[in-house]
Amino acid sequence: MDIRTMQYYLAVVREGTISAAAQTLHVAQPSLSRQMKELEEELGAALFMRGNRKITLTEEGMVLRKRAEEMVRLMQMTEDEISQVKNHVSGSVRIGAGESWSFHYLSRTAANLSEEHPDIRFHITSGDTQDLMDQLNNGLIDFAVIFTEVDHMLYQSIKLPAEDSFGLLMPKDCPLAEKEAIRFSDLQGLPIIVSRAAEPYFAGSEELSSLNVIATYNLVYNASLLVEDGLGYAICFDKLINTTGDSPLCMRPIIPQIKAAGYLIWKKYQVFSPAVQMFIDRIRDTIGLQSKDD
């Protein structure tokens, strides 16, 4: 058993199938299947219960998973310590995030980490939950910030402390701007633009389904231009568009108020680079939380 084999084994556990793991690892499927078979022969035990769709671990497989994680983590720590001795940590941290004020927790962590390790590069992708989950599962990003329930069988997560609330973005000179808060009854007959991030929170809402939804979006800046140019009124998270000063727009809270919590998630059993692992450790320190593994 070597570290590479343990990394390959954890990839199979994480992805659930040999074919998916081979694609993630960029190796040939027959080669990966052969290495897993040789690993079982070396240990003298079956590690997988091979089903029609997804692999399930045997008891021996679960023991190896735990030890493999420890071995890979120890190797990462060793590499990390050697790298820090050289005072040179580099690499990329790839984050996918929906638009939210709570992203400040990630941006502050990135700024803090960059000050100490200027060779770390951060790559940020914006999108709604479905877009980001696809990218996370395909290995295109290391983390995703989502606003739906987390599948703790597949992902580790950190709940971000701040919660976002929904409001209505509108022109300052429209009649609704005179109200302190907006009810769905106020929106009847008006052209409404809805964030795709908001849809899960209003799913099944008779009030929302009765509205005249003429457009959806996943980037609030684009939605603000639609509002500014007269297409309609946008339902979106508060605090994302600057409506002060000379802005022609304003924001009013929607009542009854619905709050949305954000979660930073990543795949379980993921083997991370020192830069990415350092980001996880640092954001845990930043917000004083630990990841959820259950």
ABEGO torsion letter per residue (X at the ends): XBAAAAAAAAAAAAAGBAAAAAAAAGBBAAAAAAAAAAAAAAAGBBABBBBAABBBBBAAAAAAAAAAAAAAAAAAAAAAAAAAAAGBBBEBBBBBBBBBAAAAAAAAAAAAAAAABAABBBBBBBEBAAAAAAAAAAGABABBBBABBBBAAABBBBBBABBBBBBBBBBAABAAAABABBBAAAABGBBBBBBAAAAAAABGBAAAAABBBABBBABAAAAAAAAAAGAEBBBBBBGABBABEABABBBBBBOBBBBBBBBBBBBBGBBBBAAAAAAAAAAAAAAGBBBBAX
